[in-house]
Amino acid sequence: MNFRDVFARQIGLDPPWALPRCVEDRKTRSIDLSKTKDVQIYHTKGVLCLDLDPVDARYLLSGGADAAIAIYDTRNVRGEKTFKAEVEYTIPGKRPPGHNYSVNSIQWYPHDTGMFISSSSDKSLKIWDANRLMVAEQFLFSGPVYCHHLSPVPSKSCLIAVGSEETFVTLCDIKSGSQTHILRGHDDSVQSVCWSPRNEYFLLSGGCDNRILLWDIRKSKSCLASLDQYNGKKASDNPSLGCIAHNGGVNGLHFLPDGLHLLSYGTDHRIRLWDVYSFKNTLVNYGRVKNPGWKKHCQLAVSSCQNPGYVFVPSTTSIQVFDIHRGKKIKLLKGHFNAVNCCIFNSNKQELFSGSVDCNILVWDAKSADSDSTPEKEENLHQPNPFFGDTWSDDDED
């Protein structure tokens, strides 16, 4: 912690929220491969998806190319100096009640840990009872399922958006156990779907047709807009381009915590930041970021720090960290031996989990000590502030 920040807060130069935000920002910028925390290797093939429980951010879900699902306890209950998160429960693949092919997407129920959802290349989406590890409901599709998402906004409707090999988005109702909506608009398979954290009716989908579509599921004509990377002005050197968001398939979508902006990641090796309510590309330049694969959902992670905020992007065997609103690359996280598929950020502890084709789940956390602090500065934090010292004279002094 920097003494200048503490001093500015103490004398009222900074607002109350400035100091915790500054501390959070410093921790996020110092993230590196953890020297004290590790995760047990369970999957025999690549780790494709991860999710942390929304209540305590303690239990980590993972899905792999081996069709298996694992649940890890990431809390160091004993307070050990070095800690390995062990596998608590497993659902083996290729035998009931598990999946038969790779688990492409996995998510805890957003409001408690009693349920989670998985989707797979075996053309199924399964809703699991987390206490019994049994299938509570199952939805079948005509092609491999690439992704799914359940809205984080509490509402009466419990709709799961599903992207698959089909050219439309399917909405599945948990309560009725039926497929209630079909959202048509894409010309190719749907690789990514994402509900707005601000509005329970807004949904975005990205497909292999290079487009991102914004939906309002209340309307008869559900599609509100198709996001355009040129903001309505076609490139002069290629006038044949239509209203597309990327020059390649869109396999990664992630809303910012405010719900007003969206990050997209395409196989054209570009990241774009969108203003959702004006349907505009903000034109932030992140440079070329190599996308790990085609027809494969890629899971981005965003820090909870809003100004500035950081996005963690899987890129080949590393994770690139960018300042969201400036596009500046902050650092490159290296540690995996093969392509990184997914990452999830734990805002409670300022740590990142990443999964890779090398079957490893790595932990990245903040440095234990602030590099800007010296022993002398730490001592100064405990000295009385001269501005608030007692200036009354002592009667004993003559």
N, C-alpha and C positions, 0 to 999 in steps of 0.2 A: 504494500500500500504506500502511495506517495504522500509525504508529509505536506506538500503544498495543497493537495486535494483536501486533506483533513482540516488544515488550517483555514482554507477558503470556506468550507462548510461550517466550521466553528464560529467564524465571525460574521456569517450570513451573506457572504459574497455569492455562494452557489445555492440553488434551491435544494430542498431535501432529497429529491430523487437523483441528483447529479452524482453524489458520492457512490451509492451502490451500483449505479450504471457504469461509472468509471472503473470500479473494482471488477465488475463482470466483464467489461471490455478487455481489461488487462489480462484476466485469466484466459479468455477465449483466444487472444492473440498469442499467448504463450503455450498453447496446446502442442504436445508432442507425444511420441510413443511412451506409454507408461512403463516405468521401471519397477513398479510395485504391484501392478494389477494385471491379471491375465484371464483368459477364458479357456476352459477345457475344450479340446478338439473332439467333436463327436461325428460330424458329417464325413462320409467317405468320398463325397464329391463336392463340388463348389457350393458355397453359401450364397443363396440368391436373394434373400429378403430377411429383414430384421424389424422388430418393433419392441418398444418398452411399454410396460403397463402404465396407464394414464393416472393411476392413483398415487403410488409411491415411487414410480420409476425404478422399481426394484427387479421385477421379473422380465427377463429378456426372451423374446420368442425368435426362433430362427427357422427358416425353411431352406431346404437344399435341393440340389440337382439329383440327389439320391432318393427323393420323394419322402424323406423323413422330416419330422418336426421335433424340435427340442425346446425345452424351457429351462433357463438358467436362473439361479439366484445370484444377483450381482452385489448383494449387501455383505459387507465385511462385518459380520455380527461379533466376532471375537476380537476385532481390532488388531489383527495381525499386521506386521510390517509389510509382508508380501502376501498377496492373496490371489487365489485362483477361483474364479466363479465356476462352480461345479454344475453339471447337468442334474436337475431335480427330477424332471419327467421327460419321457420320450414317446413319440408315436412313430414306430418304424414304418418305412415305406414298403410298397408292393405286397401288402397283406392287410386284410380288414382290421380296424376300420380306416386305415391310412390311405394315402393317395398311391396311385400306381406309377405316376411319372412326376417330373420335377415340380416342386412347390414354388410358384413364381411370385406370389404375393401373400403376405400374412399381416393380420391386424388384430390387436386387442379391441374388444368392445369399448368405445370411448368413455363410458361412464362408470364401469366397474371391471373387476378382473374375473368375473364369473363366466365369461364367454370370450372366445376369439374366433376369427374367420380365416380360412385359408382357401386359396384357389390354385389350380394346377393345370398342367398340360394334358392331364387325363380327362379334360372337358368337364370338370366339376368344380363347384364351389361348396365348401362344407362349413357349417356352423357348429362349433365344438362347445360342449359343456366342460369348462376348465376344471371343475371339481372331480368329475368322473372320467374325463378324457374320452368321452363318447360323442358320437355325432348326434346333434339334436335336430338338425335339418340339413338337407342337401338339395342343391340345384344342379341340373344337368344342362349342358350346352352342346351345340353341334360342332364346335371346334375348340382348340386349346384356349384356355383362359389366361391372359397375360397379366391382368391387374384387376383390383377391385378397391373400393373405398367406401367407408361408412361415415356419414356426416358427424363431425365433432359437436355440432350444435344440438342441444337437447330439444326434442320435438316429439309430437305424437306419432309421426310416421317414422318407421325404422327401415329406410330404403338403402340398399347396397347397390352402388353403381358398379357395373361389371364391363370391362373391356376384353374382347376376345378376337378370334380370327375372323369373326363376322364383321360386316361394315357398319354395324350400329351398336349403340350403348344399350345395355339391358339394365333395368331397375328391378331388383328383387326385394319383396316385402317379407321381413322376418316374421311378422305377426301372422300373416295369412299363409306363408309358405309358398307363395306363387310369384311368377314374374308379372309385374303389373304394368310396366311401361317399356316401350321400345323407341329409342330416340334415333331417328334416321337422319343422316346428313353427311357422313363420311363416305369416301369412295374406296377405302381400303381398311384393313384391320385396325382396331383401336388398341394402342399400346399403353396408354396412361389415362387415368381419370382422377379427378380431385374435386371434392366438395369445398365450397367456401366456408371458412370458419366464422364468417360474419352473417351469412344469410343461408338459412336451411334449404332454400329452393334453388340456389345457384350452383351449377355444376359445370366443370370444364373437362373437355376430353381432347386428347391428342392422338393422331393416327399416322399410319404409314403414308397417307396421302398428303403429308407435309402441313396439315391444317390443325388449328386449335379452335374448337367450337365452344361457345358459351351458351348454356341452356338455362331456361327457367321452366322447371317441370310443371308449373301451374298453368302454363299457357297451352292452347291447342296447337299453335305453331311454336314448339318449344325452343328452337334455336334462335337466340337473340342476335348473335353476331359470329362472324368468322374473323379471327384476329389477323391483321395484315402487317407484315414486317415493314412495309413501306408507308404505312399510315395513309393509304389511299392514293399514293403517288407511285406508280409503277417505275421500275428501274428503266432509265432511258436506253441502256444498252441491251435490255432484254424485255421488250414490251409484251411478249407473249405470256409472261408470268401472271397468274391469277392472284386471288386473295389468299395467300399462303403465309404461314407464320415462320416456317423454316424452309431451307432448300434441301431438306431431307426429312425422314420420319421423326416424329416427336415422341420420344420414349421416356421423358421425365418431366413431371409437373409438380410444383410445390408452391403453395400460398405462403406469403409472409404472415407473421402473427397478427398484423393489423387487418388482414383480409382485403386490403385495398390494392395490393400488388401481387403479381404472379411471376414466378420464375419458370422458364421452360428450357429444356435441354434437347437438342436435336442431333441426328446422325450427320448433319452438316458440320458438326464439331463447333457449334455456337450455343451460347447461353443468351437468353433474352429476358429482360425485365419489362413487364406489362402493367399499365394502369388499367385495372379491370373495369372500372366504371366509365372510363372514357374510351375504352377499347383501343388504346394507343400503345405503340412500342415506345418506351422511354429513351431508346437509342443509347443506352449505356453499353460501352464497348468492353467486353471481357477478354477479347482476343480469341485465338483458336484454342479450344479445349477438346482434346481427342476423346470422342465418345466410345465407350467400350464395346458396343455391339449393335447389330441390326436385328430387329424383331425380338428385342429383349428389354423388359422394363428396367429402368435405371432409377434407383432410389436416392434422391438428394436429401440433404439435411440442412436446416437453418438454425442458427443460434437464436436464443430468445432476446438477445440485446438488439434493440430497435434502431438506435442511432449512435454509432453505426451498427449495422447488422452484418453477419457473415454467412456465406453459403459454402457448404462442403460438397465438392463435386467429384465423384469417382471418375478417374481418367487413367485408363490403362492400369498400370500397377501402383498408382499413387492416388492421393486425394489432394485436389487443389482447393485452396481456401481464398475466397474473394470478398472484398468489401462490396456489399450488395449495391449500394447507391452510387459508388464511384467507379466500380469495375476494376479496382486495383487488386492485383494478386498479392495477398499477404504472405503466404508461405506454401510450401509443398510438403505434404506428409508422405514419407516413404517408409515402408516396412513390410508390405506384402510382396510375394514372389510371383504372383500372377494377377490377372485382371480383377479389379475391385468392382463389385456389382452393386453394393448397397452401403448406406451408412445411416445412423440414427443418433441424434444429439440429446444428451441428458442435461437439461437446463438446471436441474437441482444441484448437480455437482460439477457443471461445466466440463463434461467429458463426452467423448465420441466413441461409438462402436462402429466397426466396419467389417463387412464380410466379403470374401474373395473366392475366386476359383481355386485357390491353393488350400481350401477347406478351413482356413483359419478365421477366427473372429478376434480382431485386435482392439485394444483399449488405448485411447489417446486422452490424456488428461493434462490439466494445467500444472505448471511447475510449482513445486511446494513453496518456493521462496520467490519473492519479487526481485528481479534482477536490478531494479532501480533503487532498492533499499540497501543501505549499509548499516553496520552496527551503530555508528554515530547517529544516523537518522532515526533508527529505532529507539535509541535513548531519548532523542529529542521529542518523540511522541508523548513521553511521560513527563516532560518538563511543564511547569505551570505556564500558561499563556500570559505574557506581559500585559496584554490588553484587558485582561480580567483580574489582574492582581489587586491586592489590597493596597490602596494609596493613602490610607489614614496614617497619621503620625503615631508613634508609640510614646505613651506617657512616660515610659521608663527612660527614653532616650533624651539626653540633655545636650 
